[in-house]
Structure formats: C-alpha cells, structure tokens
Amino acid sequence: MSKPESHPTATLMEQILYEVKRVVVGQDRFLERVMVAMLAQGHLLVEGVPGLAKTITIKTLATTLRGSFKRIQFTPDLVPADLVGTRIYNQKTGEFATSLGPVFANLLLADEINRAPAKVQSALLEVMQERQVTIAGESHKVPDPFVVMATQNPIETEGTYPLPEAQVDRFMMKVLVDYPT
C-alpha cells in the first residue's frame, strides 16, 4: 500500500507549526488555534495571564511567515489615531502627510484590548471587519493577510472596559490560554 500524498497547504502548515514549536514549548492547543485562525484569516481573542507566550507566539509566527508584526499596548489614554494613523502637517512644505498607524501589519498583537476605552476598541474592530482605514477621506487597505490577536487578562478587571458581545462576535474564536501541563 502506498502512502497518501499530502496536500501542499497541509505540508506548509506543518512546517510553520514545527518552526513555531521550536520557540514556543508546551502550548500545543493554543498554537493549533492560532494556525487555524491564520489559515482562515480570522481574528483571535486570547484570554490568559501574563507570561504564557502570547506575544512570542505571534512574533515568531510573523518571522516564520516573513510577515510584518506590530504590537499595540492598549491603555486608557490611547486614542483611535494611535492605532490607525493620522494626518501630520509638514511646516517646510506647508502640506499634510498621512502617517499610517501600527494596524498596518500582517500580524497585529492588540495587547490587553480591554484596557482601552470603547472608542479605541471600536476603531480596531472596524479595521478588523473592513480591512481598511479611512484617514481624512482617503482609504488605506491593510496588508494581506491581516490577522489580529487581541489579549485580555482574566484576573485584573480594575481599570478595564469589557468588550460588548457585538464586538466579541468579530473574532473568529476566543482561546483560553493556561499554564503548560
């Protein structure tokens, strides 16, 4: 009996997973879900305490895929322009230039999304849905693929702004990450 041929996409995904597992140890279930999200170009909402390899996972994945990676630390003083970008006046030329924000990356880590006010959360979720940003009437598409991994800390709830159910629905899946066994 001959060995069945594997699909090229499956082989590629196995190679990517192998490379990521060389760096991230003990989080197989989490890594599988991240790979599903990548393949489907869906976004992840990850809940787990600090120190469970969430940042290094997406950073390693971006490196393995030769894609761009950005991390945004969500804080109460963040404004939507901090994410998507803004127009900046150049005094020398007397013109405005568009400065694109950190959402313009293949893999975006939205760290502690529930620490930012609803207006900022909505700005990110709009980019996730539309896959573009409008600044001063100009539309700018985010790179393809574009996958967001947003994190929440389940323990610290003081100073947080819970995501409304309608916003949680924009994520392909919610993954609970725990300590390796």
VEXDO-338233 format. One record per residue (C-alpha): residue in three letters; x, y, z. Coordinates in Angstrom, 1 decimal. Each point is the difference from the previous one (the first is absolute). Layout:
NODE / ala / X / Y / Z
...
END
This chain:
NODE / met / 0.0 / 0.0 / 0.0
NODE / ser / 1.4 / 3.4 / -0.9
NODE / lys / 0.1 / 3.0 / 2.3
NODE / pro / -2.7 / 2.6 / -0.9
NODE / glu / 1.4 / 3.3 / -1.3
NODE / ser / -0.4 / 2.9 / 2.3
NODE / his / -1.5 / 3.3 / -1.2
NODE / pro / 2.6 / 2.8 / -0.5
NODE / thr / -1.9 / 2.3 / 2.4
NODE / ala / 0.0 / -2.7 / 2.7
NODE / thr / 3.7 / -0.5 / -0.5
NODE / leu / 0.7 / 3.7 / 0.2
NODE / met / -2.1 / 0.4 / 3.1
NODE / glu / 1.8 / -2.9 / 1.7
NODE / gln / 3.4 / 1.6 / -0.8
NODE / ile / -1.2 / 3.3 / 1.4
NODE / leu / -1.3 / -1.6 / 3.2
NODE / tyr / 3.2 / -1.9 / 0.3
NODE / glu / 2.0 / 3.2 / -0.1
NODE / val / -2.2 / 1.8 / 2.5
NODE / lys / 0.1 / -3.0 / 2.4
NODE / arg / 3.8 / 0.3 / 0.0
NODE / val / -0.5 / 3.3 / 1.9
NODE / val / -3.3 / -0.5 / 1.8
NODE / val / -0.1 / -3.1 / 2.1
NODE / gly / -2.9 / -1.5 / 1.8
NODE / gln / -2.8 / 1.9 / -1.7
NODE / asp / -1.1 / -2.4 / -2.7
NODE / arg / -3.7 / 0.6 / 0.4
NODE / phe / 0.5 / 3.7 / -0.3
NODE / leu / 2.3 / -0.3 / -2.9
NODE / glu / -2.5 / -2.1 / -1.9
NODE / arg / -2.7 / 2.6 / 0.4
NODE / val / 2.4 / 2.8 / -1.1
NODE / met / 0.7 / -2.1 / -3.2
NODE / val / -3.7 / -0.5 / -0.7
NODE / ala / -0.5 / 3.8 / 0.3
NODE / met / 2.9 / 0.7 / -2.3
NODE / leu / -1.3 / -2.5 / -2.6
NODE / ala / -3.5 / 1.5 / 0.1
NODE / gln / 1.3 / 3.6 / 0.4
NODE / gly / -2.2 / 0.3 / 3.1
NODE / his / 0.8 / 2.0 / 3.1
NODE / leu / 0.7 / -1.4 / 3.5
NODE / leu / -1.1 / 1.2 / 3.4
NODE / val / 2.4 / -1.6 / 2.5
NODE / glu / -0.6 / 0.0 / 3.7
NODE / gly / 2.9 / -0.9 / 2.3
NODE / val / 2.2 / 1.4 / 2.8
NODE / pro / 3.3 / 1.6 / -1.0
NODE / gly / 3.0 / -2.3 / -0.7
NODE / leu / -1.7 / -2.7 / -2.1
NODE / ala / 1.8 / 0.6 / -3.3
NODE / lys / -2.7 / 2.0 / -1.7
NODE / thr / 2.3 / 2.7 / -1.3
NODE / ile / 2.8 / -2.3 / -1.0
NODE / thr / -2.4 / -2.2 / -1.8
NODE / ile / -1.3 / 2.6 / -2.4
NODE / lys / 3.4 / 1.6 / -0.4
NODE / thr / 1.6 / -3.4 / -0.9
NODE / leu / -2.8 / -0.7 / -2.4
NODE / ala / 0.5 / 3.3 / -1.7
NODE / thr / 3.8 / -0.7 / -0.3
NODE / thr / -0.7 / -3.5 / -1.3
NODE / leu / -2.4 / 1.3 / -2.6
NODE / arg / 2.2 / 2.9 / -0.9
NODE / gly / -2.8 / 2.4 / 0.8
NODE / ser / -0.1 / 3.2 / 1.9
NODE / phe / -0.8 / 0.1 / 3.7
NODE / lys / -1.2 / 2.8 / 2.2
NODE / arg / -1.0 / 0.1 / 3.7
NODE / ile / -2.3 / 2.6 / 1.5
NODE / gln / -0.2 / 0.2 / 3.8
NODE / phe / -3.6 / 1.2 / 0.7
NODE / thr / -0.3 / 2.5 / 2.7
NODE / pro / -2.7 / 2.4 / 1.3
NODE / asp / 1.6 / 3.0 / -1.7
NODE / leu / 0.2 / -1.5 / -3.5
NODE / val / -1.9 / 1.8 / -2.7
NODE / pro / -1.2 / -1.5 / -3.4
NODE / ala / 2.7 / 1.9 / -1.9
NODE / asp / 2.7 / -1.9 / 2.0
NODE / leu / -1.2 / -3.1 / -1.7
NODE / val / -1.0 / 1.0 / -3.5
NODE / gly / 2.1 / 3.0 / -0.7
NODE / thr / -0.6 / 3.7 / -0.6
NODE / arg / 0.9 / 3.0 / -2.2
NODE / ile / 3.1 / 1.9 / 1.0
NODE / tyr / 0.8 / 3.6 / -1.1
NODE / asn / 3.4 / 0.5 / -1.5
NODE / gln / 1.1 / 3.6 / 0.6
NODE / lys / 2.7 / -0.1 / -2.6
NODE / thr / -2.3 / -1.0 / -2.9
NODE / gly / -3.2 / 1.5 / 1.5
NODE / glu / -1.8 / -3.2 / -0.8
NODE / phe / -1.6 / -2.8 / 2.0
NODE / ala / 1.4 / -3.5 / -0.3
NODE / thr / -1.7 / -3.2 / 1.1
NODE / ser / 1.8 / -2.0 / 2.7
NODE / leu / -1.4 / -3.5 / 0.1
NODE / gly / -0.4 / -1.7 / 3.5
NODE / pro / 1.2 / -3.3 / 1.3
NODE / val / -3.1 / -1.9 / -1.3
NODE / phe / 1.8 / -0.2 / -3.4
NODE / ala / 1.6 / -3.3 / 0.7
NODE / asn / -0.6 / -3.6 / -1.0
NODE / leu / -0.2 / -1.2 / 3.6
NODE / leu / -1.2 / 2.5 / 2.7
NODE / leu / 0.1 / -0.7 / 3.7
NODE / ala / -2.6 / 2.2 / 1.8
NODE / asp / 1.3 / -0.5 / 3.5
NODE / glu / -2.6 / 0.3 / 2.8
NODE / ile / -2.7 / 1.4 / -2.4
NODE / asn / -2.4 / 0.4 / 3.0
NODE / arg / 2.2 / 2.7 / 1.5
NODE / ala / -0.9 / 2.5 / -2.7
NODE / pro / -3.3 / 2.0 / -0.2
NODE / ala / -2.8 / -1.2 / -2.2
NODE / lys / 0.9 / 2.6 / -2.7
NODE / val / 3.5 / -1.5 / -0.5
NODE / gln / -1.4 / -3.6 / 0.1
NODE / ser / -2.5 / 1.0 / -2.7
NODE / ala / 2.7 / 1.5 / -2.2
NODE / leu / 2.0 / -3.3 / 0.1
NODE / leu / -3.1 / -2.1 / -0.5
NODE / glu / -1.0 / 2.1 / -3.0
NODE / val / 3.4 / -0.7 / -1.6
NODE / met / -0.4 / -3.7 / 0.7
NODE / gln / -3.3 / 0.0 / -1.7
NODE / glu / 0.6 / 2.3 / -3.0
NODE / arg / 3.8 / -0.8 / -0.4
NODE / gln / 0.6 / 3.7 / -0.8
NODE / val / 0.3 / 3.3 / 1.8
NODE / thr / -1.3 / 3.4 / -1.1
NODE / ile / 2.1 / 3.0 / 0.9
NODE / ala / -1.2 / 3.5 / -1.1
NODE / gly / -2.3 / -1.6 / -2.7
NODE / glu / 2.8 / -2.2 / -1.4
NODE / ser / -0.4 / -3.8 / 0.3
NODE / his / 3.1 / -2.1 / 0.7
NODE / lys / -0.1 / -3.8 / -0.2
NODE / val / 1.8 / -2.0 / 2.7
NODE / pro / 2.4 / -2.6 / -1.3
NODE / asp / -1.2 / -3.5 / -1.0
NODE / pro / 0.0 / -2.1 / 2.0
NODE / phe / -1.2 / 2.0 / 3.0
NODE / val / -0.6 / -1.9 / 3.3
NODE / val / -0.5 / 1.6 / 3.4
NODE / met / 0.7 / -1.8 / 3.2
NODE / ala / -1.6 / 2.0 / 2.8
NODE / thr / 0.8 / -1.0 / 3.6
NODE / gln / -1.8 / 0.5 / 3.3
NODE / asn / 1.1 / -0.8 / 3.5
NODE / pro / -2.8 / -1.9 / 1.8
NODE / ile / 1.2 / 0.9 / 3.5
NODE / glu / 0.5 / 3.7 / 0.0
NODE / thr / -3.3 / 1.7 / -0.6
NODE / glu / 0.6 / 3.4 / 1.6
NODE / gly / 0.4 / 2.7 / -2.5
NODE / thr / -1.3 / -2.1 / -2.9
NODE / tyr / -2.8 / 0.6 / -2.5
NODE / pro / -1.6 / -3.4 / -0.8
NODE / leu / -0.6 / -0.7 / -3.7
NODE / pro / -3.7 / 0.0 / -0.9
NODE / glu / -1.4 / -3.2 / -1.4
NODE / ala / -0.4 / 1.6 / -3.5
NODE / gln / 3.7 / 0.7 / 0.0
NODE / val / 1.0 / -3.4 / 1.3
NODE / asp / -1.9 / -1.5 / -3.0
NODE / arg / 2.5 / 1.6 / -2.4
NODE / phe / 2.6 / -2.5 / 1.2
NODE / met / 0.1 / -3.4 / -1.7
NODE / met / 0.7 / -1.7 / 3.4
NODE / lys / 0.8 / 0.6 / 3.6
NODE / val / 2.8 / -2.0 / 1.4
NODE / leu / 0.7 / -0.5 / 3.7
NODE / val / 3.7 / -0.5 / 0.5
NODE / asp / 1.2 / -1.7 / 3.2
NODE / tyr / 3.3 / -1.1 / 1.5
NODE / pro / 1.6 / -2.9 / -1.9
NODE / thr / -0.6 / -3.4 / 1.5
END
